[in-house]
Amino acid sequence: MRGVILAGGHGKRLNPLTIITNKHLLPVYKKPMIYYPIETLAKVGIKDILIVTSGEYLGHFYKLLKTGEEFGVKLHYEIQEGNEGTGAALLCAEEFARGDEFMVILGDNIVTEDLTSFVKDFETEKEDFSAKILITQSDNPKLYGVVEFKKNQITRLVEKPQVPFSNYVNTGLWIFKPEVFDLLKNMKLSTRNEYETTDVLHHYAEQGQLTYGILTSKWTDAGTFEQLYEATVLMKELEEKEKKEIEKDHVYQSSGVRTRKPSAQPV
């Protein structure tokens, strides 16, 4: 499986920071934002990763990331002409996907959980489903794509409804079969004058072809100042928690006690 990171757009909600740089290059605690989706994909064993961004900032990304050797992956780059939404950006990955399933993550997604089981489960689910999305509970679901699900499939998905019908939302992390490109090519512009990946997900949901995994750890995207701040706080808290666990293990080991940490819950 290959990986695709969508890192285009103008990031207008983060002006004036994004007047001079792409929002995915802004800092989240101690790292540039783009590091986190790369690390998320690398953790599940995805080594070939495409970054889709605008030509204006392509050189900035390459100067920072180069070929991806630092992350143990091979990075590829593709320019998205214009700003016509995530659907148009995803179409840029058709040649890169080479007819295989691929995992997509929005470049401002901050996921702290290991998603290996999310990916592995699709290997068995793909006999019955065309796509899979990662969902999570939100205190403010109307800011996101809200979903309903029954058993193992998504039955309804609506982007930013004024009256949310559920507190489960689409995180912006998806797995697709290559047939998705045929659907993308037949999309119509949304009311925002963009080609929306949500429209493809909605189509799969109507056809009973969309399955899901539930994220149990904290998550945020970083598209607004508030969310950027929350992402920074989240990563700082995670670092402090890891430090405490290391210090605790060191104390136990020094006293001759050995402990076994519980395994992470599957996604």
C-alpha positions in Angstrom: 0.0 0.0 0.0 1.1 3.5 -0.8 0.4 6.8 1.0 -0.8 10.2 -0.1 -0.7 13.4 1.9 -2.8 16.3 0.7 -1.0 19.5 1.6 -2.3 22.1 -0.8 -4.8 25.0 -0.2 -4.2 28.5 0.9 -4.9 28.1 4.6 -6.8 31.4 4.7 -8.1 30.7 8.2 -4.5 30.9 9.4 -3.7 34.3 7.9 -1.4 36.2 8.2 0.8 33.2 9.0 0.0 31.6 5.7 0.6 34.6 3.6 4.3 33.7 3.3 4.2 29.9 3.7 2.0 26.8 3.3 0.1 26.0 6.5 1.5 22.4 6.6 4.9 23.9 7.2 3.8 25.8 10.3 5.1 24.5 13.7 3.1 22.2 15.9 5.0 22.1 19.1 8.6 21.0 18.2 8.0 19.9 14.6 6.6 21.2 11.3 3.0 20.1 10.9 3.8 18.0 7.8 6.0 15.7 10.0 3.0 14.2 11.7 1.2 12.7 8.7 4.5 11.4 7.4 5.2 9.7 10.7 1.6 8.3 10.8 2.1 6.6 7.5 5.6 5.4 8.3 4.4 3.8 11.5 2.0 1.5 9.6 4.8 0.4 7.2 4.0 2.7 4.2 7.3 3.6 2.6 6.2 5.3 -0.7 4.5 8.6 0.1 3.3 11.3 -2.3 2.9 14.9 -1.1 0.4 16.9 -3.2 0.9 20.6 -2.8 0.9 23.8 -4.9 3.9 24.7 -7.1 4.4 27.9 -5.1 5.6 26.0 -2.1 7.0 22.8 -3.6 10.6 24.0 -3.1 9.9 24.7 0.6 8.7 21.2 1.1 11.6 19.7 -0.6 14.1 21.8 1.3 12.6 20.6 4.5 11.9 17.0 3.7 14.1 16.1 0.7 13.7 12.4 -0.3 12.3 11.3 3.1 15.4 9.4 4.2 15.1 11.0 7.7 11.7 9.3 8.2 12.7 5.9 6.6 10.4 6.5 3.6 10.7 7.6 0.0 8.9 10.9 -0.7 7.5 11.9 -4.0 6.0 15.3 -4.9 3.1 16.4 -7.2 1.9 19.9 -8.0 -1.8 20.6 -7.7 -2.7 23.3 -10.2 -5.3 25.8 -8.8 -7.2 25.3 -5.6 -10.2 23.2 -6.5 -10.5 21.1 -3.4 -9.4 17.7 -2.0 -11.0 15.8 -4.9 -8.9 17.6 -7.5 -5.8 17.2 -5.3 -6.5 13.4 -5.0 -6.7 13.1 -8.8 -3.0 14.1 -8.9 -2.2 10.8 -7.2 -3.6 8.6 -10.0 -0.3 7.8 -11.6 1.5 7.4 -8.3 -1.1 4.9 -7.0 -0.3 2.6 -10.0 -3.5 0.6 -9.7 -3.1 -0.3 -6.0 -5.0 0.5 -2.8 -3.6 3.6 -1.1 -4.0 5.5 2.2 -4.8 9.2 2.2 -4.3 11.6 5.0 -4.9 15.4 5.1 -1.7 17.2 5.8 -3.1 19.1 8.9 -4.2 15.9 10.7 -2.5 15.2 14.0 -3.0 11.5 14.9 -1.1 10.0 17.9 -2.4 6.4 17.6 -0.7 3.6 15.7 -3.1 2.8 12.8 -1.5 -0.5 11.8 -4.7 -2.5 12.5 -6.8 0.1 10.6 -4.7 -0.7 7.5 -4.4 -4.5 8.0 -8.2 -4.9 8.6 -8.9 -3.5 5.1 -7.1 -6.4 3.6 -10.0 -8.6 4.6 -12.7 -5.9 4.3 -11.8 -4.9 0.7 -13.7 -8.0 -0.6 -16.9 -6.2 0.5 -16.0 -2.6 0.6 -14.4 0.0 -1.8 -13.1 2.4 0.8 -12.5 2.8 4.5 -12.4 6.0 6.7 -11.2 6.7 10.2 -13.8 8.3 12.4 -13.8 9.8 15.9 -16.1 11.4 18.4 -16.1 15.2 18.5 -17.5 17.8 20.9 -18.2 20.1 18.0 -19.2 17.8 15.1 -20.7 20.6 12.9 -17.2 21.7 12.0 -16.5 18.4 10.2 -18.1 15.7 8.1 -20.6 14.0 10.3 -21.2 10.2 9.9 -23.7 7.6 11.0 -22.8 3.9 10.9 -24.5 0.6 11.4 -22.6 -2.6 12.1 -19.5 -2.4 9.9 -20.5 0.2 7.4 -21.0 4.0 7.2 -24.7 4.7 6.2 -24.6 8.5 6.1 -22.0 11.2 5.7 -22.8 14.9 5.6 -20.2 17.7 5.4 -20.5 20.3 8.2 -24.3 20.0 8.9 -25.9 22.9 10.8 -27.7 20.4 13.0 -25.4 17.3 13.5 -27.2 14.0 13.6 -24.2 12.3 15.3 -21.1 13.2 17.3 -18.9 10.9 15.1 -16.9 12.7 12.4 -14.7 12.0 9.5 -11.1 12.6 10.5 -9.7 13.0 6.9 -7.9 9.8 6.8 -9.0 7.3 4.2 -8.1 4.1 2.3 -9.2 3.8 -1.3 -9.2 1.2 -4.0 -7.8 2.6 -7.3 -11.3 2.6 -8.8 -11.9 5.8 -6.9 -10.2 7.8 -9.6 -13.1 7.0 -12.0 -15.5 8.5 -9.6 -13.3 11.5 -9.0 -13.2 12.3 -12.7 -17.0 12.4 -12.8 -17.5 14.7 -9.8 -19.3 18.0 -10.0 -18.3 21.2 -8.3 -19.8 21.7 -4.9 -21.5 24.9 -3.6 -18.0 25.9 -2.4 -16.8 25.7 -6.1 -14.6 22.8 -5.2 -14.4 19.1 -6.0 -15.1 17.4 -2.7 -13.7 14.0 -1.7 -16.7 13.9 0.7 -19.0 13.5 -2.4 -17.1 10.3 -3.3 -17.4 9.0 0.3 -21.1 9.8 0.3 -21.5 7.8 -2.9 -19.8 4.8 -1.4 -21.9 5.1 1.7 -25.1 5.1 -0.3 -23.9 2.0 -2.1 -23.0 0.2 1.1 -19.3 0.3 0.1 -17.8 2.4 2.9 -16.5 0.8 6.1 -14.7 2.5 9.0 -12.4 2.3 12.0 -12.8 4.3 15.2 -10.0 6.3 16.6 -9.8 5.9 20.4 -6.9 8.4 21.1 -7.0 12.2 20.9 -7.1 13.7 17.5 -7.2 17.2 16.0 -6.7 18.9 12.7 -4.8 22.2 12.7 -6.7 24.4 10.2 -7.6 27.2 12.6 -5.7 29.1 15.2 -7.6 27.4 18.0 -6.9 24.0 16.5 -3.3 24.8 15.9 -3.0 25.7 19.5 -4.8 22.5 20.6 -2.5 20.4 18.4 0.5 22.0 20.1 -0.9 21.3 23.6 -1.7 17.8 22.6 1.8 17.0 21.4 3.3 18.6 24.5 1.1 16.6 26.8 2.0 13.4 24.9 5.7 14.1 25.2 5.4 14.8 28.9 3.4 11.5 29.3 6.1 9.5 27.5 8.8 11.1 29.7 6.9 10.1 32.8 6.5 6.5 31.5 10.2 6.3 30.7 11.1 7.6 34.2 8.7 5.2 35.8 10.2 2.2 33.9 13.7 3.3 34.8 12.7 3.3 38.5 11.1 -0.1 38.2 14.1 -1.6 36.4 16.5 -0.1 38.9 14.7 -1.8 41.7 14.7 -5.1 39.9 11.0 -5.1 39.0 9.9 -5.8 35.4 6.6 -4.6 34.0 4.7 -5.3 30.9 2.9 -2.5 29.2 -0.6 -3.1 27.9 -0.9 -3.3 24.1 -2.6 -0.5 22.3 -6.3 -1.0 21.4 -6.9 -1.9 17.7 -8.4 0.7 15.4 
